[in-house]
Amino acid sequence: MHPLGFIHGRFQVLHNDHLVYLLAGKALCERLVIGITNPDADSIRDEPTNPERSTAESNPLTFEERKAMIEAAMVEAGVDRHSFSVVPFPINRPELIRQSAPGDAVFYLTIYDDWGREKLARLKGLGLATHVMWERSEDEKGIKGTDVRAAIRDGGEWQSLVPPSVAALVEKWRLRDRFNGN
């Protein structure tokens, strides 16, 4: 077990497969730092390997909203609140990564596509310790945030795709109205 692990993602909206990913990372370490990528509009950069990640439609939630979702879901899943933290993480700005993440952590990743391989190369290129938890085809990715946001926006069934605590926050914050532009 590693003393310190680091895992990251956009989490726009945090869904059940995100939680599986976070819990798999937490199982590998005593303390887990969870980095939220694209934490604000200024940190978003075009990514040739995955251009949709940088659109406004793909990044509707604030850092604080995503942080609250992660904290609620992790605690709801039984993770000790003092064994993890949530921070902004500029994966799109490699020159800032060392300033934003603990250099002594093991960086956990999953790979589904060229973007996952690019992130691994960036972290390794900075001399950071990495651990690929799994590599699967894009077809095996499962739930996608795009689909969850669309279901919320369109009034579809989305509650079963997210942890109950996240569903409560989606309702509380009236995200359907925001996703519909109201």
C-alpha positions in Angstrom: 0.0 0.0 0.0 1.3 3.4 -0.9 1.4 6.1 1.7 0.1 8.7 -0.7 -1.8 8.3 -3.9 -3.1 10.9 -6.5 -5.9 10.4 -8.9 -7.6 12.9 -11.2 -10.5 13.6 -13.5 -13.0 16.2 -14.5 -16.0 14.6 -12.7 -18.7 16.6 -14.7 -21.1 15.1 -13.1 -19.6 12.5 -10.7 -21.2 9.2 -11.7 -21.0 5.6 -10.4 -18.1 4.6 -12.6 -16.1 7.7 -11.4 -16.8 6.4 -7.8 -15.5 2.9 -8.7 -12.3 4.6 -10.1 -11.9 6.7 -7.0 -12.4 3.8 -4.6 -10.0 1.6 -6.6 -7.4 4.3 -6.1 -8.2 4.7 -2.4 -7.7 0.9 -2.0 -4.1 1.3 -3.1 -3.0 4.0 -0.6 -3.4 5.3 2.9 -4.2 8.9 1.8 -5.6 9.8 -1.5 -5.4 13.3 -3.2 -8.2 13.7 -5.8 -7.3 16.3 -8.5 -10.1 18.0 -10.4 -9.0 18.9 -13.9 -10.4 21.9 -15.7 -11.1 23.5 -12.3 -11.9 26.8 -13.9 -12.3 28.4 -17.4 -8.7 29.8 -17.3 -7.2 26.4 -16.9 -8.9 24.8 -19.9 -6.7 24.1 -22.9 -7.5 22.4 -26.2 -6.4 18.8 -26.2 -5.8 17.3 -29.6 -6.2 13.8 -28.3 -9.6 14.6 -26.9 -11.0 18.0 -28.1 -14.4 17.6 -26.5 -12.9 17.8 -23.0 -12.2 21.5 -23.5 -15.7 22.7 -24.6 -17.9 24.8 -22.4 -20.7 22.2 -22.7 -18.3 19.5 -21.3 -17.3 21.7 -18.3 -20.5 23.1 -16.8 -19.8 22.6 -13.1 -17.5 24.7 -10.8 -14.6 23.3 -9.0 -16.5 23.7 -5.7 -19.5 21.8 -7.0 -17.4 18.9 -8.1 -15.5 18.9 -4.9 -18.7 18.7 -2.9 -20.0 15.8 -5.1 -16.7 13.9 -4.6 -16.6 14.5 -0.8 -20.3 13.5 -0.4 -20.0 10.3 -2.5 -16.7 9.2 -0.9 -18.1 9.6 2.6 -21.3 8.0 1.6 -19.2 5.0 0.3 -17.7 4.7 3.8 -14.3 6.4 3.1 -12.9 8.2 6.2 -13.2 12.0 5.4 -9.7 12.5 6.8 -8.1 10.0 4.4 -8.6 12.0 1.2 -8.6 15.6 0.0 -9.7 17.3 -3.2 -7.6 19.9 -5.1 -7.5 21.6 -8.4 -5.2 19.8 -10.9 -4.0 21.4 -14.2 -3.3 18.3 -16.3 -3.8 20.6 -19.3 -0.9 22.7 -18.1 2.1 20.3 -17.6 4.3 23.1 -16.5 2.1 23.6 -13.4 1.6 20.0 -12.4 4.6 19.9 -9.9 3.2 23.0 -8.2 -0.2 21.5 -7.8 0.4 17.9 -6.8 2.6 16.2 -4.3 5.7 14.9 -5.9 6.0 12.0 -3.5 2.6 10.6 -4.5 2.0 7.6 -6.8 -0.3 8.9 -9.7 -3.1 6.4 -10.4 -4.5 6.4 -13.9 -6.9 4.4 -16.1 -6.4 4.3 -19.8 -9.2 4.0 -22.4 -7.8 6.1 -25.3 -5.0 8.3 -26.6 -5.9 11.0 -24.0 -5.2 8.5 -21.2 -1.9 7.5 -22.8 -1.0 11.2 -23.2 -1.7 11.9 -19.5 0.5 8.9 -18.5 3.3 10.2 -20.8 3.0 13.7 -19.2 3.3 12.4 -15.7 6.2 10.1 -16.5 7.9 12.9 -18.4 7.9 14.9 -15.2 9.6 12.0 -13.3 6.5 11.2 -11.3 5.7 7.7 -10.1 2.7 6.3 -11.9 0.4 3.2 -11.6 -2.0 2.2 -14.3 -4.9 0.6 -12.5 -6.4 -0.7 -15.7 -6.3 -0.2 -19.5 -9.4 -1.0 -21.4 -10.9 -0.2 -24.8 -13.2 2.9 -25.2 -16.1 0.5 -25.6 -15.5 -0.8 -22.0 -15.5 2.7 -20.5 -19.1 2.4 -19.2 -20.9 5.5 -18.0 -19.9 8.8 -19.6 -20.4 12.2 -18.1 -21.8 13.5 -21.4 -24.6 11.0 -21.2 -25.4 11.8 -17.5 -25.5 15.5 -18.3 -27.8 14.9 -21.3 -30.1 12.7 -19.3 -30.3 15.4 -16.6 -30.9 18.1 -19.2 -33.5 16.1 -21.1 -35.4 14.8 -18.1 -34.3 11.2 -18.7 -33.4 8.6 -16.1 -30.1 9.6 -14.6 -30.5 9.0 -10.9 -29.3 5.3 -11.2 -26.1 6.5 -12.9 -24.9 8.6 -9.9 -24.4 8.0 -6.2 -27.5 9.0 -4.1 -25.6 11.9 -2.5 -24.8 13.2 -5.9 -28.4 12.9 -7.1 -29.4 15.0 -4.1 -26.9 17.7 -5.0 -28.0 17.7 -8.7 -31.6 18.3 -7.5 -30.6 20.9 -4.8 -28.5 22.9 -7.3 -31.2 22.6 -10.0 -28.6 21.5 -12.5 -31.3 20.5 -15.1 -32.2 24.2 -15.3 -28.6 25.2 -15.8 -27.9 22.5 -18.4 -31.0 23.7 -20.3 -29.7 27.3 -20.2 -32.4 28.6 -17.8 
